[in-house]
């Protein structure tokens, strides 16, 4: 979806380039825009009264600036017959601008969540009918973070809810209000936090694993040269499953899992590969306690057969 912000930014950025390359004489640009009712007879007259080519193009670009994204798209489509290279450039610039606008929207929403105290805005949202009495009570019972978690789906319902939020934060947070008011979508959703979920999960697994290994076991692992664990240490970093660790203990030939942790498939999703190598080759030894550190992405079936 192209916003006013996107197309107006393109018109500003490409103003001199368009003014230098386009001629409105003996082309179909004005006729096409007039037929689509994007320009009026008065608009055409004001363009044609300009004396120079550059002045005529400038007048057209200034008219287009406030006509909206739909008219802008029809304008660069009208360039195809005589200025196909310009049409391609505008289309590419518009696509890039839309992506940047989307990223800016998500960043602004993230800032609103982390900056705005929800208690500063709930009364305004309630008075505008955005929140029901029950919703307001539930939000006020929560911490700021959990309160936003409850409020986000409510704000995404419609444009009226978005406009109510813009007004609610305008007094104390004018910069955020102005930024958020520029974006056309009423969806209040930020994906920034999702980007690091897998990495945080991996870090948590590593921390849990490290805490489960006693200092004596660490010393035993470090000093042993014949055990499978030592072999794994020597090969550490070369396994294709290098994405996190878990701890298993073997006592009296029985495998005991200290803590239930995600499988490689659960943790890595589409990045999981079933042929991930298992290092080292594990052999159970009765009455010998071993802490075996392995990489995720392991083959559980292969491990059970040992």
N, C-alpha and C positions, 0 to 999 in steps of 0.2 A: 504494500500500500504506500503510495507516494504522498508525502505530507507537504503542506505549504512550505515548511522549513526546507525540505529537500529541493523542490523545484526553484524556489527563490534563491537559494544558495548557488544553484547551477547558473541561473541567469546572471547573478553578480559575478561569479567566477569566470564565465565565458563571454561576458559582455563585449570586451574589446575584440576578442577573436571572432565573434559573430558579426560585429560591426565592420570588421576589416574584410571579411570574406563574402558576406551575403549582399546580393543586389536584388531589390524588389521589382526591378524593371524586367519585363519579358520573362517572368517566372510565374508559377502557379501558386505561390505562397499566399498572397493576399486573397486571391479568388477562393482558394480552398478554405481559408479561415472565415471568409465571408459566407460561403455556402453552408458551413457548419454552424453559422450564427455565433462564432467566437468573436467576430468583429462586426460592428455596426457600420452603416453608411457614413455616419459622422466620424467614426474611427478611420475609415478608409480615406475620407476627405482630409482629415488632419495629417495623415501620413503623406499623402500626395502633394500637399501644399508646401512641404519642406523642400528646400532648394537643392541640397546635395544628397548623394546616395547615403552617406554616413548618417546624415540627419534623419532621413526617412527610416533607416534601420533602427536608430536610437529611439525614435518615437514608437515604433512597433514594440520594441523590447520593454519600454516603460509601460505600455498598455498591457502587455502580457503579464507583467509582474504581479498584478492584483486580480488576474482572471482565474486563478486556481490551477491545480495540477492536471485536471482533465484537459483544459485548453492548452496547457503547456505541452502535453503529450501529443496532441493533434498538431501543434506547431512543428515539433521536430519530425513528425511523420510527413508534414508537408514539404520538408527539406529533401526527402528521399529522391525525388525526380531529378533535381538539379544539384543537390549538395549531399550526396549519400555519405560522403566521408564525415561531414559534420553531424549528420543524423546518428552515425555509429558512435562518434565521440560523445554526443549528448546522452545517448542511451547508456553507454558504459559509465559515464560520470554520475548519471542518475541512480544506477544500480549500486554503485559504491557509496553514494550519499545516503541511500536508503539503509544500507547496512550500518553505516556510522550512526545514523539517527536511531536505529534499533538499539545499538550498543549504548548510546547516550541515555536512552530511555531507561534501560536496565540499570545503568550506573546511578541515575538520578533517583530511581526507586530505592536502590540499595542505600543511598545516602539519607533518604527520607526515613527509612526504617531505623537506621542507626543513630540518627540525629534528633528526630522529633519525639518528644515525650507524648505518648498516646493520651495522657490525661489532659494535655493542652488542647486537644482537638475533639474529644468524644462528645462534649456538650454541644459544640457547633454541628457535628454530624447528626446528633440526636434531634436537634431542633429543626434540621432540614429534612428529617424523615428518613435519613440514610440508615440509622440504627433504630431497632425496636427497643423497648424498655428491657426486655430479656437479654438481648445482645449486648446492650450497654452494661448491664449488671455483670454479665459473664466476663467481659473484657476488663472491667475495673477490678475484678478479683485476681487477675493474672499479673505477672511481671510484664515489663514493657515488651520484651521479645515475644512472649507467648500471646500477649494482647494483639500485637501486629499479625501474628499467625492467624488469629481469629478474624481480624479486620480485613485482611487482604482479599479473601474471596467475596466479601460483602462489597468492597470498593470496585471489584471487577464486574459487577452485575450490569451496570449501565453508565452512560455518560453523565447522568445527573449525580451519581455517586462520586464520579471523578471530579466534577465541578465543585461539589460540596467540599471535597478534600482540599482542592486548590484554595477555596475561600477560607477554610479552617486553618491552614498553615500560613496564610498570607500575612497575618499580623506579626507573629513572632519569628517566622522563617520566610521572609519575602523572597530571598534568592531562590530557594527550593520551589516556592510556589510559582515563580515566574518560569523556571526551567520546566517544571512538570506541565504547566499550562500550554506549552508550545507543541506538545505531542498529541497527535490525533486519536490514538487508541486509548480506550478507557480501561484496558486490561492492566491491573496492578500486579505485575509479576516480574521478579528478578531471578535470573538463573546464575548469578555470580557465585553463590555459595555452593551450587551443585558441582562446579568445576573441580573442586578439591576434595570431593567426598571420598573417592577411591584412595587418594594419597593419605587422607586423614585416617581412613580405615587401616591402611597398611602401617602407618605410624603407631596406631593404637596396638596393633598385633605385635609389632616389634617391642613396644614398651612392656606389654603383658608377658611376652616371652622372656625378656631380659630379667624381669622381676621374679620369674619362676625358677630361674637357674641360680642355685646357691653359689657362694664364692668357692666352696670346696669343690663343687662339681666343675666350676669353671677351671680351677687349677688342674683337676684331673683331666679335663678335656685338652687343656693346653699342653700337659706333660706327656700325654699318651701319643705314641707314634704308630701303634699297631691297630688301634680301634677304628671302626668305621667312622666315628665322629671326627677323629683326627684327620682321616682321609678327606672328609668333607671340608674341614677347615682349610686344608691345603688347596682344595679345588674351589674354595669360596669365590664367588664373583664370576665363575665361568659357566654356571648353569643357566639354561634358557629360561628357567622359572624364577629368575631373580626379581621377585616383586613382593617380598614379605616373608616372615618366618612364623613357625609355630613350634611348640614343644611337646614331645611325647616322651613318656617314660616307659621303660621295660623293666619289669620286676619278675624274677622267677620265670622268665619265658613268656609272661603275659603282658600284653600291651595295655597301658593305662593312659587315657587322654586326660591331661590335667584340666583343660578348659576347652569347651566346644567352640571351635573357631570356624569361620567360613571356609568352604572348599575353594580351590582355585577357580572353578567355574563361577561360583557365587560371587567371589570377590572381583574377578577380572572381567566378567561378562564376555563381550565380544573379543577381548584381547586374550582370552584363555585359549591355550593350545593343548590338545589331548596328548601330544607327543612330547610334552615337556620332560626333560631328563630328570631322573631321580638320583641324586648324589648324596651319600654314597650308597653302595649296595649294603643293605642291613641284614645282619645275621643275629638271631636271638641267642643269648647266652644265659643259661639258667643261673639264678641266684646272683647275677651281676647287674647292678643298677647302672643304667646308662641314660644320660640325657642326650637325645639326638636332635640336633637342630637341622631342620630341612627347609627348603624353599617351598613356597606355595606353587600350585600348578603340578603337584605330585600326582602320581598314579596310585590311587588307593588300592586297587585290585592287585597291582604288582607287589605292593607293600604287604598285603595280607598273605600272599603266597610264600613269602620268605620264611 
